[in-house]
Amino acid sequence: MFTVNEIQGFVNQGIQSLIASYRHSRLIGPVEYALSAGGKRLRPMLCLLGYNVFSDNLPPTVLYPALGLEVYHNFTLVHDDVMDHADMRRNRQTIHKKWDINTAILSGDALSMLAYRYMSRCEPLVLPLVLEAFHKAAEDVCEGQQLDVEYENQAYITAEEYADMISKKTGALIACSLQTGGLCAGAAPRAVNNLYNAGISLGIAFQIQDDYLDIYGDPNVFGKATGTDIANNKKTWLLTYALRQAAGEDLVRLNGLLTNREDPERVAKIIGIYNKLGVREAAQEQVVLYMGKTIAALEGLEARPERTGLLIEYIQSLLNRVR
């Protein structure tokens, strides 16, 4: 088995090699910019750690798909930033601000195609299963993003609707990452299913924490301005919880602030309502709940504890992230 640091090194080296191989493209500038921004490299890490549960090796036939998942994730970020009119990503200008919208769209498309190229370099025997899983994840990501857009103009969504949206928008690709690791390792269908379920729960936990950090994180550490979800009327877990808990004057004020985007103190006032309703603490409890479901699914892999232990330890470290 490899350590987390060793696997992180493989991922970082792989990204640099990928960038070097793309020098021929006229879009190398924005593509390199997107892929060199750093970040947690969560998806390739999960793919390789998932593979490592069943194998002591990390051959190119799993390293390539792991990189493909990271490339596809960055494609979604480029297009998300355009849709959200975001100025900053990871403490840097977004691609459409540094270049222009057309370049951002085209470089995002290029990243998408590059992701498919790398996903297809897995072992031929499991290629149909890997691509089927990836296609489903890609379709779910698009559907989840569309739900996110639609919900911006919807006054209220339920907890179930939020979970469904996030299981697609964020959970699907995280689940696919763990699933791909299992498929490439030739794991039994039950184990692959457990990896997928763990990824869905992890994705929901991860997104709730992202929602939380958008309000309560340090912008200098988080990598982008806080309060942008409130400014854009995003239906985050925090907002859906607040709408369920608010009553009387609090509910009237919250609904009024959601409707009136012209109030210059709108974000601060909404955060004040969140604090009064205990939203901060409730979000933290929900992250712990979904992380528990994630770990329970991984413990059901029936692999030796030392093999699942490294993956679980890595996932638990995400619980304390600040960015």
Helices and strands as residue ranges (DSSP letters): H 4-21, H 28-35, H 42-52, H 60-84, E 88-89, E 92-93, H 95-98, H 101-119, G 124-126, H 127-152, H 159-169, H 171-184, H 189-216, H 219-222, H 228-231, H 237-245, H 248-259, H 266-277, H 279-299, H 305-318
